[in-house]
Amino acid sequence: GGVVGDMAGFAAASYLRGVPFVQIPTSLLSMVDASVGGKTGVDLPQGKNLVGAFKQPELVIIDTAVLQTLPASEFKSGLAEVVKHGILSDPDLFEELESHGPTSMIHLVADAVRVKVDVVEEDPFEQGRRATLNLGHTFGHALELVSEFSLRHGEGVALGLIAAANMAVELGRCDPKLARRIRDVIERLGLPTQVSGYDIDSVMH
């Protein structure tokens, strides 16, 4: 999963100033996002991923058969990152999630990974375009933190995508129809579309 991969990658980046490592993701979230791109790190009480390093794996091995072992809630959590990748640069993937779904898990994972690989190859150290991969994560990480991580990462990202789209509408940078489509596809996939019980000031800080 993403946590194990981040920790192993950070250890590999630090030990002897860097040793090779291989990512073998077994969760959907890790397959389509965390295992690809070389961001590694660990959380601190103050927030997520505050200590880390860029460390590209020598190899990423993905076997979609292991997805059958995931609880439904973990699988759905990973779909939030797939939605994000569809929004960013794969309209066909987004439309598949809106309607009939992908033809296979291999197709779903391959399309989502391709989006991230294209971005990371252009901007490996997040000096420009790679920042787009954080879509939904500013809100999402804040919600995860105030929930004391009772919210899964994908659930936070799903909520963050909706919040980011709504904010973009308010700023005149997003068509309201797109914001509604994002909310609808997240709801269709069984991910949360709203959350309550958290102090707004705590979320904002």
Residue frames as a rotation matrix with the C-alpha (Angstrom) as fourth column:
GLY 1
0.556 0.831 0.000 0.00
0.831 -0.556 0.000 0.00
0.000 0.000 -1.000 0.00
GLY 2
0.579 -0.286 0.764 0.90
0.197 -0.860 -0.471 3.67
0.791 0.423 -0.441 -0.15
VAL 3
0.840 -0.252 0.482 2.06
-0.543 -0.414 0.730 3.93
0.016 -0.875 -0.484 3.47
VAL 4
0.646 -0.619 0.446 4.40
0.286 0.738 0.611 0.93
-0.708 -0.267 0.654 3.24
GLY 5
0.468 -0.455 0.757 5.76
0.858 0.031 -0.512 2.11
0.209 0.890 0.405 -0.12
ASP 6
0.720 -0.163 0.674 6.35
-0.125 -0.987 -0.104 5.64
0.682 -0.009 -0.731 1.20
MET 7
0.802 -0.410 0.434 8.17
-0.482 -0.018 0.876 4.35
-0.351 -0.912 -0.212 4.28
ALA 8
0.541 -0.611 0.578 10.27
0.579 0.769 0.271 1.83
-0.610 0.188 0.770 2.36
GLY 9
0.548 -0.294 0.783 11.11
0.680 -0.389 -0.621 4.44
0.487 0.873 -0.013 -0.26
PHE 10
0.807 -0.243 0.539 12.14
-0.427 -0.870 0.246 6.97
0.409 -0.428 -0.806 2.38
ALA 11
0.687 -0.580 0.439 14.36
-0.160 0.468 0.869 4.36
-0.709 -0.667 0.228 4.05
ALA 12
0.474 -0.495 0.728 15.89
0.834 0.518 -0.191 3.48
-0.282 0.697 0.659 0.66
ALA 13
0.680 -0.189 0.708 16.54
0.284 -0.822 -0.493 7.16
0.676 0.537 -0.505 -0.07
SER 14
0.770 -0.303 0.562 18.24
-0.609 -0.610 0.506 7.67
0.190 -0.732 -0.654 3.31
TYR 15
0.764 -0.469 0.443 20.21
0.031 0.713 0.700 4.48
-0.645 -0.521 0.559 3.92
LEU 16
-0.104 -0.924 0.369 23.80
0.696 0.197 0.690 4.83
-0.710 0.329 0.622 2.62
ARG 17
-0.454 0.050 -0.890 22.56
-0.331 -0.936 0.116 8.02
-0.827 0.347 0.441 0.93
GLY 18
0.242 0.723 -0.647 20.39
-0.919 -0.044 -0.393 5.91
-0.312 0.689 0.654 -1.31
VAL 19
-0.781 -0.370 0.504 19.97
-0.187 0.908 0.376 2.26
-0.596 0.199 -0.778 -2.23
PRO 20
-0.759 0.518 -0.394 17.81
-0.437 0.043 0.898 0.78
0.483 0.854 0.194 -5.03
PHE 21
-0.687 0.592 0.422 14.29
-0.124 0.477 -0.870 -0.33
-0.716 -0.650 -0.254 -4.23
VAL 22
-0.886 0.463 -0.036 11.31
0.120 0.302 0.946 -1.85
0.448 0.834 -0.323 -6.02
GLN 23
-0.563 0.789 0.246 7.65
-0.748 -0.360 -0.557 -0.96
-0.351 -0.497 0.793 -5.54
ILE 24
-0.868 0.422 -0.261 5.12
0.224 0.804 0.551 -3.81
0.442 0.420 -0.792 -5.58
PRO 25
-0.716 0.613 0.335 1.82
-0.699 -0.625 -0.349 -2.07
-0.005 -0.484 0.875 -4.81
THR 26
-0.890 0.426 -0.162 -1.09
0.421 0.905 0.069 -4.20
0.176 -0.006 -0.984 -3.62
SER 27
-0.138 0.874 -0.465 -3.77
0.541 -0.327 -0.775 -1.53
-0.830 -0.358 -0.428 -3.15
LEU 28
0.396 0.353 0.848 -5.51
0.915 -0.228 -0.332 0.36
0.076 0.907 -0.413 -5.96
LEU 29
0.985 -0.015 -0.171 -4.49
0.021 -0.978 0.207 3.70
-0.171 -0.207 -0.963 -4.47
SER 30
0.227 -0.974 0.007 -0.85
-0.195 -0.039 0.980 2.67
-0.954 -0.224 -0.198 -4.43
MET 31
-0.046 -0.223 0.974 -1.01
0.802 0.573 0.169 1.17
-0.595 0.789 0.152 -7.93
VAL 32
0.425 0.350 0.835 -2.35
0.859 -0.447 -0.249 4.30
0.286 0.823 -0.491 -9.61
ASP 33
0.844 -0.024 0.536 -0.67
-0.081 -0.993 0.082 6.94
0.530 -0.113 -0.841 -7.48
ALA 34
0.835 -0.462 0.298 1.66
-0.450 -0.264 0.853 6.30
-0.316 -0.847 -0.428 -4.54
SER 35
0.479 -0.681 0.554 4.00
0.417 0.732 0.539 3.77
-0.772 -0.027 0.635 -6.16
VAL 36
0.264 -0.300 0.917 4.62
0.949 -0.092 -0.303 5.95
0.175 0.950 0.260 -9.22
GLY 37
0.744 0.080 0.664 6.59
0.225 -0.965 -0.136 9.16
0.630 0.250 -0.735 -9.23
GLY 38
-0.114 -0.968 -0.225 9.22
0.570 0.122 -0.813 8.81
0.814 -0.221 0.538 -6.53
LYS 39
-0.041 0.125 0.991 7.63
-0.659 -0.749 0.067 10.81
0.751 -0.650 0.114 -3.70
THR 40
-0.006 -0.002 -1.000 8.44
0.563 0.827 -0.005 9.10
0.827 -0.563 -0.004 -0.42
GLY 41
-0.545 -0.247 0.801 8.03
-0.404 -0.760 -0.509 10.16
0.735 -0.601 0.314 3.17
VAL 42
-0.495 0.378 -0.782 6.49
0.783 0.584 -0.214 9.79
0.376 -0.718 -0.585 6.58
ASP 43
0.381 0.751 0.540 3.88
0.289 -0.651 0.701 11.71
0.878 -0.111 -0.465 8.53
LEU 44
-0.877 -0.474 -0.075 4.39
0.240 -0.299 -0.924 13.87
0.415 -0.828 0.376 11.59
PRO 45
-0.379 0.780 -0.498 1.74
0.835 0.056 -0.547 14.83
-0.399 -0.623 -0.673 14.15
GLN 46
-0.415 0.159 -0.896 1.56
-0.101 -0.987 -0.129 18.23
-0.904 0.037 0.425 12.44
GLY 47
0.417 0.597 -0.685 0.57
-0.754 -0.194 -0.628 16.78
-0.508 0.778 0.369 9.07
LYS 48
0.818 0.020 0.574 1.10
0.208 0.922 -0.328 14.31
-0.536 0.388 0.750 6.27
ASN 49
0.609 -0.574 0.547 4.32
0.777 0.292 -0.558 13.68
0.161 0.765 0.624 4.37
LEU 50
0.979 -0.199 0.042 6.29
-0.204 -0.954 0.221 16.39
-0.004 -0.224 -0.974 6.17
VAL 51
0.062 -0.985 0.163 9.55
-0.671 0.079 0.737 14.41
-0.738 -0.155 -0.656 6.11
GLY 52
0.704 0.241 0.668 10.58
0.244 0.801 -0.547 12.71
-0.667 0.548 0.505 2.89
ALA 53
-0.387 -0.849 -0.360 12.60
-0.299 -0.253 0.920 12.58
-0.872 0.464 -0.156 -0.28
PHE 54
0.612 0.415 -0.674 12.27
-0.775 0.143 -0.616 12.12
-0.159 0.899 0.409 -4.01
LYS 55
-0.495 -0.734 0.465 13.42
-0.586 0.677 0.445 8.57
-0.641 -0.052 -0.766 -4.70
GLN 56
0.200 0.568 -0.798 12.48
-0.972 0.221 -0.086 6.85
0.127 0.793 0.596 -7.93
PRO 57
0.461 -0.010 0.887 12.01
-0.325 0.929 0.179 3.07
-0.826 -0.371 0.424 -7.70
GLU 58
-0.687 -0.720 -0.095 14.10
-0.423 0.290 0.859 0.90
-0.591 0.630 -0.504 -9.97
LEU 59
-0.852 0.453 -0.261 10.96
0.046 0.562 0.826 -0.93
0.521 0.692 -0.500 -10.96
VAL 60
-0.461 0.797 0.391 7.23
-0.789 -0.166 -0.592 -0.92
-0.407 -0.581 0.705 -10.24
ILE 61
-0.953 0.166 -0.255 5.49
0.032 0.889 0.457 -4.31
0.303 0.428 -0.852 -10.47
ILE 62
-0.467 0.868 0.170 1.69
-0.820 -0.353 -0.450 -4.17
-0.331 -0.350 0.877 -10.64
ASP 63
-0.930 0.294 -0.219 -0.49
0.188 0.895 0.405 -7.27
0.315 0.336 -0.888 -10.57
THR 64
-0.508 0.790 0.344 -4.17
-0.745 -0.604 0.285 -6.30
0.433 -0.111 0.895 -10.64
ALA 65
-0.054 0.488 -0.871 -5.16
0.119 0.869 0.480 -9.79
0.991 -0.077 -0.105 -9.44
VAL 66
-0.732 -0.280 -0.622 -4.27
0.612 0.131 -0.780 -8.78
0.300 -0.951 0.075 -5.87
LEU 67
-0.793 0.491 0.361 -7.08
-0.510 -0.859 0.048 -6.20
0.334 -0.146 0.931 -5.96
GLN 68
0.050 0.832 -0.552 -9.47
-0.158 0.552 0.819 -9.08
0.986 0.046 0.159 -5.36
THR 69
-0.246 -0.224 -0.943 -8.06
0.806 0.492 -0.328 -9.30
0.538 -0.841 0.060 -1.82
LEU 70
-0.937 -0.174 0.303 -8.99
0.027 -0.901 -0.433 -5.70
0.348 -0.398 0.849 -0.93
PRO 71
-0.389 0.848 -0.360 -11.96
0.677 -0.001 -0.736 -4.79
-0.624 -0.530 -0.574 1.24
ALA 72
0.213 0.567 0.796 -14.53
0.955 -0.294 -0.046 -2.87
0.208 0.769 -0.604 -0.82
SER 73
0.907 0.169 -0.385 -13.87
0.300 -0.902 0.310 0.32
-0.295 -0.397 -0.869 1.17
GLU 74
0.035 -0.973 -0.229 -10.15
0.088 -0.226 0.970 0.24
-0.995 -0.055 0.078 0.32
PHE 75
-0.420 -0.128 0.898 -10.84
0.864 0.245 0.439 -0.39
-0.276 0.961 0.008 -3.36
LYS 76
0.579 0.719 0.384 -13.29
0.789 -0.612 -0.042 2.51
0.205 0.327 -0.922 -3.50
SER 77
0.652 -0.411 -0.637 -10.75
0.182 -0.730 0.658 4.72
-0.736 -0.545 -0.401 -1.75
GLY 78
-0.411 -0.881 0.233 -8.29
0.412 0.049 0.910 4.10
-0.813 0.470 0.343 -4.58
LEU 79
0.020 0.501 0.865 -10.88
1.000 -0.004 -0.021 5.12
-0.007 0.865 -0.501 -7.16
ALA 80
0.778 0.252 -0.576 -10.63
0.341 -0.939 0.049 8.72
-0.528 -0.235 -0.816 -5.95
GLU 81
-0.139 -0.908 -0.395 -7.14
-0.164 -0.372 0.913 8.99
-0.977 0.191 -0.097 -7.43
VAL 82
-0.566 0.032 0.824 -8.42
0.745 0.448 0.494 7.44
-0.354 0.893 -0.278 -10.68
VAL 83
0.569 0.814 0.112 -11.10
0.809 -0.531 -0.252 10.13
-0.146 0.234 -0.961 -10.84
LYS 84
0.508 -0.456 -0.731 -8.43
-0.025 -0.856 0.517 12.78
-0.861 -0.244 -0.446 -10.25
HIS 85
-0.583 -0.790 0.189 -6.35
0.135 0.135 0.982 11.47
-0.801 0.598 0.028 -13.14
GLY 86
-0.188 0.615 0.766 -9.41
0.975 0.211 0.070 11.45
-0.119 0.760 -0.639 -15.37
ILE 87
0.783 0.471 -0.406 -10.13
0.473 -0.875 -0.105 15.08
-0.405 -0.110 -0.908 -14.50
LEU 88
0.182 -0.815 -0.549 -6.54
-0.085 -0.570 0.818 16.11
-0.980 -0.103 -0.173 -15.15
SER 89
-0.303 -0.442 -0.844 -5.93
-0.831 -0.311 0.461 14.65
-0.467 0.841 -0.273 -18.58
ASP 90
-1.000 0.025 0.004 -7.99
0.023 0.846 0.533 11.62
0.010 0.533 -0.846 -19.55
PRO 91
-0.462 0.886 -0.032 -11.58
-0.872 -0.460 -0.165 12.59
-0.161 -0.048 0.986 -20.45
ASP 92
-0.071 0.426 -0.902 -12.28
-0.542 0.743 0.394 9.08
0.837 0.517 0.178 -21.76
LEU 93
-0.713 -0.253 -0.654 -11.34
0.364 0.663 -0.654 7.55
0.599 -0.704 -0.381 -18.40
PHE 94
-0.916 0.401 0.025 -13.55
-0.267 -0.562 -0.783 10.07
-0.300 -0.724 0.622 -16.59
GLU 95
-0.213 0.883 -0.417 -16.49
-0.963 -0.118 0.241 9.31
0.164 0.453 0.876 -18.89
GLU 96
-0.302 0.056 -0.952 -16.03
-0.101 0.991 0.090 5.57
0.948 0.124 -0.293 -18.36
LEU 97
-0.924 -0.072 -0.375 -16.26
0.357 0.188 -0.915 6.10
0.136 -0.980 -0.148 -14.60
GLU 98
-0.706 0.703 -0.085 -19.41
-0.643 -0.686 -0.340 8.16
-0.297 -0.185 0.937 -15.16
SER 99
0.119 0.809 -0.576 -21.13
-0.977 0.199 0.077 5.47
0.177 0.553 0.814 -17.18
HIS 100
0.798 0.317 -0.512 -20.35
-0.353 0.935 0.029 1.81
0.488 0.158 0.859 -17.80
GLY 101
0.670 -0.633 0.388 -16.96
-0.334 0.210 0.919 1.67
-0.663 -0.745 -0.071 -16.10
PRO 102
-0.176 -0.845 -0.506 -13.65
-0.933 -0.020 0.359 0.42
-0.313 0.535 -0.785 -17.54
THR 103
0.429 0.308 -0.849 -13.47
-0.691 0.718 -0.089 -2.73
0.582 0.624 0.520 -19.65
SER 104
0.535 -0.301 -0.790 -11.11
0.510 0.860 0.018 -4.33
0.674 -0.412 0.613 -17.12
MET 105
0.880 -0.291 -0.376 -9.02
0.261 -0.365 0.893 -3.63
-0.397 -0.884 -0.245 -14.05
ILE 106
-0.087 -0.954 0.288 -5.89
0.854 0.078 0.515 -3.75
-0.513 0.291 0.807 -16.19
HIS 107
-0.058 0.164 0.985 -7.37
0.791 -0.594 0.146 -1.09
0.609 0.788 -0.095 -18.47
LEU 108
0.877 0.469 0.099 -8.38
0.294 -0.689 0.663 1.08
0.379 -0.552 -0.742 -15.49
VAL 109
0.639 -0.695 -0.329 -4.97
0.378 -0.089 0.921 0.90
-0.670 -0.713 0.206 -13.80
ALA 110
-0.194 -0.768 0.611 -2.99
0.942 0.028 0.334 1.32
-0.274 0.640 0.718 -17.02
ASP 111
0.211 0.341 0.916 -4.91
0.658 -0.742 0.124 4.45
0.722 0.577 -0.381 -18.05
ALA 112
0.983 0.184 -0.017 -4.62
0.130 -0.623 0.771 6.00
0.132 -0.760 -0.637 -14.59
VAL 113
0.402 -0.908 -0.119 -0.91
0.549 0.136 0.824 5.22
-0.732 -0.397 0.553 -14.30
ARG 114
-0.061 -0.439 0.896 -0.23
0.988 -0.153 -0.007 6.63
0.140 0.885 0.443 -17.77
VAL 115
0.732 0.382 0.564 -1.58
0.313 -0.924 0.219 10.02
0.605 0.016 -0.796 -16.70
LYS 116
0.922 -0.381 -0.075 0.78
-0.066 -0.344 0.937 10.20
-0.382 -0.858 -0.342 -13.73
VAL 117
0.205 -0.893 0.401 3.80
0.760 0.403 0.509 8.86
-0.617 0.200 0.761 -15.63
ASP 118
0.235 -0.073 0.969 3.38
0.843 -0.480 -0.241 11.52
0.483 0.874 -0.051 -18.34
VAL 119
0.893 0.150 0.425 3.29
-0.045 -0.908 0.416 14.29
0.449 -0.391 -0.804 -15.72
VAL 120
0.795 -0.605 0.044 6.19
0.032 0.115 0.993 12.94
-0.606 -0.788 0.111 -13.65
GLU 121
0.198 -0.749 0.633 8.44
0.938 0.332 0.098 12.45
-0.283 0.574 0.768 -16.68
GLU 122
0.356 -0.003 0.935 7.91
0.541 -0.815 -0.208 16.10
0.762 0.580 -0.288 -17.60
ASP 123
0.176 -0.165 0.970 8.34
-0.581 -0.813 -0.033 17.42
0.795 -0.558 -0.239 -14.04
PRO 124
0.059 -0.154 -0.986 10.01
0.378 0.918 -0.120 14.86
0.924 -0.365 0.113 -11.72
PHE 125
-0.673 -0.439 -0.595 10.70
0.698 -0.113 -0.707 17.26
0.243 -0.891 0.383 -8.82
GLU 126
0.265 0.936 -0.232 7.41
0.964 -0.263 0.039 19.20
-0.024 -0.234 -0.972 -8.81
GLN 127
-0.680 -0.532 -0.504 8.72
0.474 -0.844 0.250 22.46
-0.559 -0.069 0.826 -10.18
GLY 128
-0.824 0.409 -0.393 5.72
-0.563 -0.669 0.484 23.05
-0.065 0.620 0.782 -12.42
ARG 129
-0.239 0.823 -0.515 3.08
-0.695 0.226 0.683 20.80
0.678 0.521 0.518 -13.97
ARG 130
-0.583 -0.022 -0.812 3.42
0.297 0.925 -0.239 18.05
0.756 -0.380 -0.533 -11.36
ALA 131
-0.965 0.249 0.085 1.68
-0.192 -0.447 -0.874 20.29
-0.180 -0.859 0.479 -8.84
THR 132
-0.281 0.916 -0.287 -1.55
-0.872 -0.119 0.475 19.49
0.401 0.383 0.832 -10.70
LEU 133
-0.313 0.119 -0.942 -1.35
0.089 0.991 0.096 15.98
0.946 -0.053 -0.321 -9.24
ASN 134
-0.961 -0.024 -0.275 -2.17
0.276 -0.074 -0.958 17.57
0.002 -0.997 0.078 -5.87
LEU 135
-0.530 0.830 0.173 -5.70
-0.487 -0.465 0.739 18.33
0.694 0.307 0.651 -7.09
GLY 136
0.488 0.848 -0.205 -8.06
-0.216 0.345 0.913 17.76
0.846 -0.401 0.351 -4.18
HIS 137
0.095 -0.539 -0.837 -5.22
0.690 0.642 -0.335 17.03
0.718 -0.545 0.433 -1.78
THR 138
-0.774 -0.356 0.523 -5.01
-0.074 -0.770 -0.633 20.38
0.628 -0.529 0.570 0.02
PHE 139
0.019 0.874 0.485 -8.58
-0.912 -0.183 0.366 20.01
0.409 -0.450 0.794 1.24
GLY 140
0.602 0.282 -0.747 -8.22
-0.172 0.959 0.224 16.24
0.780 -0.007 0.626 1.53
HIS 141
-0.317 -0.809 -0.494 -5.13
0.457 0.326 -0.827 16.28
0.831 -0.488 0.267 3.74
ALA 142
-0.729 0.102 0.677 -6.73
-0.522 -0.722 -0.454 18.88
0.442 -0.684 0.580 6.02
LEU 143
0.339 0.936 0.092 -9.82
-0.834 0.254 0.489 16.72
0.435 -0.243 0.867 6.45
GLU 144
0.376 -0.294 -0.879 -7.71
0.222 0.949 -0.223 13.62
0.900 -0.111 0.422 7.11
LEU 145
-0.671 -0.741 0.039 -5.78
0.179 -0.213 -0.961 15.47
0.720 -0.638 0.275 9.82
VAL 146
-0.556 0.492 0.670 -8.81
-0.795 -0.550 -0.256 16.88
0.242 -0.675 0.697 11.67
SER 147
0.563 0.764 -0.316 -10.50
-0.640 0.645 0.418 13.46
0.523 -0.033 0.852 11.46
GLU 148
0.111 -0.675 0.730 -7.40
-0.842 0.326 0.429 12.02
-0.528 -0.662 -0.532 13.17
PHE 149
-0.678 -0.464 -0.570 -7.07
-0.734 0.471 0.489 9.84
0.042 0.750 -0.660 10.06
SER 150
-0.345 0.677 0.650 -10.39
0.007 0.695 -0.719 8.09
-0.938 -0.244 -0.245 10.52
LEU 151
0.760 0.461 -0.458 -11.00
-0.422 -0.184 -0.887 9.27
-0.494 0.868 0.055 6.96
ARG 152
0.326 -0.641 0.695 -9.09
0.709 0.652 0.268 7.19
-0.625 0.405 0.667 4.43
HIS 153
-0.589 -0.646 -0.485 -6.80
0.151 -0.678 0.720 9.07
-0.794 0.351 0.497 2.07
GLY 154
-0.862 0.271 0.429 -9.03
0.467 0.092 0.879 8.36
0.199 0.958 -0.206 -0.91
GLU 155
0.172 0.957 -0.234 -12.09
0.980 -0.143 0.139 9.54
0.099 -0.253 -0.962 0.97
GLY 156
0.129 -0.227 -0.965 -10.30
0.422 -0.868 0.260 12.78
-0.897 -0.441 -0.016 1.81
VAL 157
-0.873 -0.485 -0.052 -9.25
0.128 -0.330 0.935 13.20
-0.471 0.809 0.351 -1.82
ALA 158
-0.454 0.789 0.413 -12.82
0.838 0.219 0.500 12.57
0.304 0.573 -0.761 -3.01
LEU 159
0.502 0.622 -0.601 -14.11
0.805 -0.590 0.061 15.29
-0.316 -0.515 -0.797 -0.70
GLY 160
-0.159 -0.684 -0.712 -11.18
0.237 -0.727 0.644 17.50
-0.958 -0.067 0.278 -1.72
LEU 161
-0.843 -0.099 0.529 -11.98
0.531 0.005 0.847 17.13
-0.087 0.995 0.048 -5.42
ILE 162
0.136 0.970 0.200 -15.53
0.933 -0.193 0.303 18.31
0.333 0.145 -0.932 -4.79
ALA 163
0.516 0.017 -0.856 -14.33
0.573 -0.750 0.330 21.19
-0.637 -0.661 -0.397 -2.60
ALA 164
-0.549 -0.801 -0.238 -11.72
0.290 -0.449 0.845 22.25
-0.784 0.395 0.479 -5.17
ALA 165
-0.636 0.390 0.666 -14.28
0.729 0.019 0.685 22.14
0.255 0.920 -0.296 -7.98
ASN 166
0.464 0.862 -0.202 -16.76
0.879 -0.420 0.227 24.19
0.110 -0.283 -0.953 -5.95
MET 167
0.208 -0.478 -0.853 -14.07
0.396 -0.756 0.521 26.74
-0.894 -0.446 0.033 -5.09
ALA 168
-0.804 -0.541 0.249 -13.09
0.408 -0.197 0.892 26.96
-0.433 0.818 0.379 -8.77
VAL 169
-0.119 0.852 0.510 -16.72
0.920 -0.098 0.378 27.62
0.372 0.515 -0.772 -9.68
GLU 170
0.647 0.376 -0.664 -16.86
0.676 -0.686 0.270 30.45
-0.353 -0.623 -0.698 -7.14
LEU 171
-0.105 -0.800 -0.591 -13.66
0.154 -0.600 0.785 31.90
-0.982 -0.009 0.186 -8.62
GLY 172
0.640 0.456 -0.618 -15.05
-0.507 -0.354 -0.786 31.69
-0.577 0.816 0.005 -12.14
ARG 173
-0.304 -0.877 -0.373 -12.46
-0.920 0.169 0.354 29.11
-0.247 0.451 -0.858 -13.22
CYS 174
-0.969 0.044 0.244 -14.68
0.074 0.991 0.112 26.05
-0.237 0.126 -0.963 -13.60
ASP 175
-0.513 0.842 -0.168 -17.97
-0.473 -0.115 0.873 25.40
0.716 0.528 0.457 -15.37
PRO 176
-0.283 0.467 0.838 -20.64
-0.921 0.113 -0.374 24.57
-0.270 -0.877 0.398 -12.77
LYS 177
0.722 0.554 -0.415 -21.65
-0.665 0.720 -0.196 21.60
0.191 0.417 0.889 -14.95
LEU 178
0.031 -0.797 -0.603 -18.17
-0.211 0.585 -0.783 20.08
0.977 0.151 -0.150 -14.50
ALA 179
-0.708 -0.259 0.656 -18.35
-0.664 -0.071 -0.744 20.53
0.240 -0.963 -0.122 -10.73
ARG 180
0.249 0.882 0.399 -21.68
-0.914 0.350 -0.203 18.67
-0.319 -0.315 0.894 -10.74
ARG 181
0.649 -0.070 -0.758 -20.21
-0.430 0.788 -0.441 15.89
0.628 0.612 0.481 -12.90
ILE 182
-0.460 -0.885 -0.077 -17.31
-0.355 0.262 -0.897 15.48
0.814 -0.385 -0.434 -10.47
ARG 183
-0.517 0.335 0.788 -19.67
-0.832 0.022 -0.555 15.25
-0.203 -0.942 0.268 -7.52
ASP 184
0.538 0.834 -0.121 -21.95
-0.835 0.507 -0.212 12.82
-0.116 0.215 0.970 -9.35
VAL 185
0.372 -0.442 -0.817 -19.16
-0.334 0.757 -0.562 10.44
0.866 0.482 0.134 -10.38
ILE 186
-0.728 -0.622 0.288 -17.74
-0.461 0.134 -0.877 10.41
0.507 -0.771 -0.384 -6.84
GLU 187
-0.181 0.760 0.625 -21.19
-0.891 0.143 -0.431 9.58
-0.417 -0.635 0.651 -5.49
ARG 188
0.638 0.437 -0.634 -21.65
-0.717 0.638 -0.280 6.89
0.282 0.633 0.721 -8.16
LEU 189
-0.045 -0.778 -0.626 -18.43
-0.245 0.616 -0.749 5.22
0.968 0.120 -0.218 -7.04
GLY 190
0.615 0.417 -0.669 -19.62
0.472 0.485 0.736 5.06
0.631 -0.769 0.102 -3.44
LEU 191
-0.508 -0.832 -0.224 -17.23
0.754 -0.303 -0.583 7.68
0.417 -0.465 0.781 -2.09
PRO 192
-0.010 0.551 -0.835 -18.28
0.844 -0.443 -0.303 10.43
-0.537 -0.707 -0.460 0.33
THR 193
-0.107 0.055 0.993 -19.56
0.765 -0.633 0.117 13.69
0.635 0.772 0.026 -1.14
GLN 194
0.289 0.147 0.946 -19.96
-0.379 -0.890 0.255 15.60
0.879 -0.432 -0.202 2.11
VAL 195
-0.307 -0.440 -0.844 -18.68
0.676 0.523 -0.519 15.49
0.669 -0.730 0.137 5.65
SER 196
0.431 0.475 0.767 -19.82
-0.250 -0.754 0.607 17.00
0.867 -0.454 -0.207 8.93
GLY 197
0.920 0.040 -0.390 -18.81
0.348 0.378 0.858 17.21
0.182 -0.925 0.333 12.55
TYR 198
-0.038 -0.991 -0.128 -15.48
0.999 -0.034 -0.038 18.99
0.033 -0.129 0.991 12.05
ASP 199
0.430 0.112 -0.896 -14.65
0.405 -0.911 0.080 22.54
-0.807 -0.397 -0.437 13.08
ILE 200
0.886 -0.018 0.463 -14.20
0.440 -0.277 -0.854 24.73
0.143 0.961 -0.238 10.00
ASP 201
0.747 -0.648 0.148 -11.42
-0.663 -0.742 0.097 26.77
0.047 -0.171 -0.984 11.60
SER 202
0.253 -0.659 0.708 -9.49
-0.333 0.628 0.703 23.56
-0.908 -0.414 -0.060 12.36
VAL 203
0.546 0.010 0.837 -9.84
0.680 0.578 -0.451 22.45
-0.488 0.816 0.308 8.76
MET 204
0.950 -0.115 0.291 -8.69
0.109 -0.751 -0.651 25.83
0.293 0.650 -0.701 7.45
HIS 205
0.547 -0.785 0.290 -5.61
-0.825 -0.446 0.348 25.83
-0.144 -0.430 -0.891 9.67
